[in-house]
Amino acid sequence: MEGTSLSNTRVLLLVLAMLTMLSTVAMARSKKTHTQQVPCFFIFGDSLVDNGNNNHILTLARANYLPYGIDFPLGVSGRFTNGRTVVDIIAQLLGFREFIPPYAMARRKQVVRGLNFASGASGIRGETGSNLGLHYPLYKQVEHFRGAVEIMKSIFKGNTTKLATHLSKCIYYSGMGSNDYLNNYFMPFFYPTSYFYNPEVFAELLLQDYSQQLRELYDLGARKVAVFSVGRIGCIPYELARYNNRNYDGNGDRCNEEINEAISIFNAGLVRMVTEFNAALHGAKFVYVNTYDSLKDLTTNAVSYGFSVINRGCCGVGRNNGQITCLPLQNPCGDRSKYLFWDAFHPTEAGNLIYAMKAYNSTSTADVYPMNLRQLAAA
């Protein structure tokens, strides 16, 4: 009986995702107005949601070339996927007519409706991702938001009460931590952290730093914050290519369960942090979005979600298309809608669509806690 219920839920999510895809296309073509549920949307994160902030800095973590953006309505932009990222889709679900602009290229008048501060290769720790070059770690992204608040003070003509009300109604996305494991803790030839700390201690250090940065966002006016978990990184094509002889996952490849177990420790701490923030910070409404278990659900029940390829990237080089990421002008797979992963690390737009729908609409506390993003917008 429970299995039937779960299957029906997956079918419903798939139908909703398809309807969302059709409605957002229609929305983009329509000249009619539609309801925007929140006044602004601010985004903090890494390459999963970066939309161009890394384009003009010295880094290997860059995606401003084809075939990245091959299915994106505005073409190549710096997004690390074939089409829309999860925050692009969430913004559309929230009623925004235009995509939230990258901080690095935004105009002054755009600041009040939201900015995307995300940077590929960034992490909670400042040194994370430095093996790939320059980037904007979380503390720097928060600094950029602080500067944006100063600009908004000027736009609001010094009316701090009105500005505080405006900021309190916005939604803030924060998705950090993936690179602290991929491009730090589990890269011992470049970073010493795994020699100094066991997974429990490292997770606690990350959570302490993360908590401090999120509290700074709160102090700057953020009240409705969606904290996305770190995903099941041990099962992405990059790790499948590296650890194919370890822990059988039941889907024709082997996940790196050492990474998955370490990430689970961190994610458990995130749930506690969200609960503590909601209890301790006046007016705070923090939401935990469980992308870790969402990926497990997607890979276990791939067919129910419309995916036929879950263990390799649509574009890339080597085993699982996961040993080298998508190269300039490389020919990707033909039917991107059947692939969960675009490259060695990042989901396709089809995958992002499911993640966004779960975050926005799911009524299960296993997906979102204590409410979904639609409810958060209305709260």
N, C-alpha and C positions, 0 to 999 in steps of 0.2 A: 504493500500500500504506500509506504514511504517512498519507494523507488518510483512508483507511478507519479506521485506528487512532484518529486524532483524533476522527472522527465517533462511533465507538463510545464513546470516553471521554466525549464530551459527552452522549450518550444516557444513559450510566451515571450521570453527575452529575445529570442531570435526574430520573432515576428515584430516586436517593438523596435528592435535594431533596424530591421528592413524598412519599417515605416518611418523611423527617424531619418534614415538615409534619404528616403524619397522626399520627406517633408522639408529637410534642410536644403535640398537641391531646389525645391519649389520656392522655399523661403528666399533663397538667394536671387531667384529670378523675379520674384514678385516685388511690386513697388508699394504694396500695402504695408501699413505699419502692423506690428505685433507687439505683444506685451513683453517688456524686459523686466524680469523678476527682481533684479537687484541693480543698484546704480553703477556698480563697478566690480571688477574681477581682477585680482592681483595674483600673480603666479610666481612661485619660488621652486626651483628644481634643477634637474640635470638634463642630459640629452633626451630623455623620454619626452620632455616638453619644451626644450629649447626651440625657438622659432627664428633664430638668426642672430642672437647676441654674440656668438662666436665667429661670425663671418669675417670680421675684420681684425682679429687678433691672431697672434702667432701661436697656432695650436694644430695638432693633428686631429683634434676632436671637432671636426667641421663637416657639414653636409650641404654646402651650397653649390652642388653640381649634380647633373643628371647621372644616374636615374633617380636619385632622391628627388621627391616632389613630382614624380611622373604623373601622379593622379591628383595632385593638389590643384585646385581651381586657379591659383595665382602662379603656378609653376614653381620653379626652384626657389627656395626661401631660406634654407638653413635648417629645416625640419629633418630629423633623422628617421624618416619613414617615407613611404610612397605617397601618402596623402595627408589626412588630418591627424593631429596628435589627440590624445585623450582630452586635453584642456580645450582644444579647438571645438571638439564635439560638445563638451560640457558647456562652453560659452554659448553655443547655438541652442542647446537645451534650455539654458537660462534666458534665452530670448535676445541675445546680442546679434545685431544685424551684421556686424563686421568682426573679424578675428581680432583678438587682443594683440596690440602691436608689441614688438620686442623693445625693451628699454633702450637699447643702443640706437634705434632708428625712430623713436617716437617723437611726435611733435608736441609742443607745449599744451595745445588744446585737447590732446588725447589723454593726458595724465588723469583727469578726473574720472574717466570711465574704465581705467585699469591699465596695467602694464604687465608684461611678461619679463621677469628678471632672470629666468632660467639660463643655465650655462652648461653645455656639454662637458663632461669629465669632472664636474664639481661635486663636492661632498660637504659633509658637516665639518670635517676637519680641514684646516687650511691647506695642509700639504697634499691631501688626496688629489689624485689626478695630475700631479705635476709631471709625471712621466710622459704625459701627452702634450705638455706645453702650458701656455697661459689659459686661464679660465677664471670664472668668478665664483669662489666658494660661497657658502651660505652667508657667512658674516658680511661679505662684500655685497651680496644681494640685499641684505637687510639695510646696509649703508645706502645703497641706491634707493631703496624705498624711503629711507629717512629724507633723502634729498627730494624725492617726489612729493613728500608731505610738505616740505618747505615751499615748493612750487604751488601746491594746492592752497597753502595759507595765503599766498599772494592772490591767487585766482578768487578765493573766497573773501578777499579784501580784509584779511585779519580777523574775520569772524570765526574764532576757534570753536565756538559752540556749534555753529552750523557745520563746520568741517568735521567735528567729532561725530555728529549725527550721521553725516554722509558716510564716513569711514566705517561706522558701526553697522551699516546696512550692507556693506560689500561682502563678497565671499573671497576668501584667501585660500589658495591651493598651496600646499607644501608637500613635496615628494622628494625626500632626500635620504641618503644612506646607501644606495646601491653601489656607488663608486668607492665608498669607504671600505667596502668588502672587495669589490672587483679590482679597483686600482689603488689599493692600500694593503689591507690586512692579508689578503690572499695573493699578494705579490711580494714574497719575501726577498727576492733578489734585488728589489728596489726600495722596499720599506721595511724597517725593523720591527714594526708594531707587533707582529705575531710572535716574535721572540720575547718581547717584553710582557705581553698580556695574553691571558687565556681568553677564550670567546666570551665568557661571562664578564670579565673585567673590561674588555674592550667595548662590549655592548653598553656597559654602565657609563664608561667615559663618553661614548657617543651620545647617550641619552642626556647626560649632564650638559654637554655643549648644545645639543638640540633644544633642550628645555630653556636654556638661557636665551638662545636666539628667538624662539617662539614667544618668550616673555617680552622681549624687546619689541616684537611685532605688536603684541597686546598693548604695550605702553605707548606705541605710536598710533594706536586707534583700532587695531584689528580686533574683531569680536567673533566673527563667524569664520572659523578656520577648519578646513578639511585636510587632515593629515593622512596622506597615503602611505601605506606600509611599503617596505622593501619587498619586491617580488621574489618568486621562487627561482633565484638566479642560477642555482645549481642545475637547472633544466633548460636553460637557454642554449641555442645552437653552439655558442662559443664554448660553454662548459661541456656539452655533449661531445664536441670534437676533441676536447682535451682529456676527458675522463670516461671515454666510452668503454673502458674495461672495469669500471666500478659499478656498484649498487644498481642492479637491474630495476628499471622503473616500470616495466610492463608495457612499454610502447615502442619496443624495438631499439631502444638506446638506454644508456645508463646515466643517471644524474649524479652530480657531485653532492652527495648528501652531507658531506662535511660543511660545505658552504650553506646548504639549506638549514642545517641544525643551528649554525651560528646566527643566521638571519632570524630564525624563529625566536631565539633568545632576545634579540633586539626588538622584534615586533611585539613580543609579549610586554616588553617594557613600554612600548608606545601606547598600548592599550591602557596601562596603568597611568601613564603621563596624561593622556586625554581625560581620564576619569578625575585625576587630581586637579587639572586645570579647571574643569567644569565646576568642581566643588570649591576651589579656592579663589578664582578670579571673577570678580563681580561682572556680571553681564556676559561672561564668556560662553560661547557655544562651540566647543571643539568636537569634531567628528572624526572617527577612525574609519578609514576605508581599507578593507582587507584584500589587497590585490594579490597577496601571497596565495591565499586559498582560491581566489578567482582563477589564477593561472593553473592551479592543480585541477580545478573543476573543468577548465577549458581543455586541458590535455587528456583528462580521463574520459570526458564526454564530448570529444571533438566533433563527432558526426552530428550530434544533437545541435551543435552550434553552427554547422555548415562547413567545418574545416576538414580537409583530407590530408593536409601536411602540417605536422606539429613539431617535427624534430629537425628541421633544416630551414635556413633562411631562403627567402624568395630570390635574394641577390647576395652573392658572396663568393668566396673561393675556398676550396679544400673540403674536407669531410664536413658534412652537414651544412655546407656553405657557411661555416662558422669559424674557420681558421684565419681568414682575412676578410675584413668587411667589404661592403660593396664598393667597387672601383669606379672611377670616372668613366662614363659612357658604356659601362658594362650592360649587357642585355639581361634584364631580370626575368623571372618566370612570367608566363603569359597570363594566368588567371590568379591575380593577387588575392581575390576574395577567398580562395581555398587555403591560403597559407596563414598560419597564426603569426609567424615571424617574417619580418621584412629582410633583416640582415642578421648578423651574428648576435646582436644584442637587443634589437628594438622590434616591437610588434608592427604588423601591418595596420593600415587604417581599419581593416575588418576586425582585427583584434582590439584596437583602441575603441571601436564602436561598442563592443560588448562590455569592456571595462567601464566606459562612460555610462552606459545604460544601467549597469549594476550600481554604480556610485549614485546615480541620480534617482533611480526608481525602486531599487530593491527594498523590500520590507523585512528582509532577514537580517538579524543582528550579526549573523555570521559574515555578511557582506559589508554592512555599514553599522556603526554604533556611535551614539545612541539613536541616530536618525539618518535618513538619506539626504542628498543635496537639495532635492526639491523641497523637502520639509525644512532644511536649514535656510533656504532662501526665504521661506515664508515666516520663519520664526522671529 
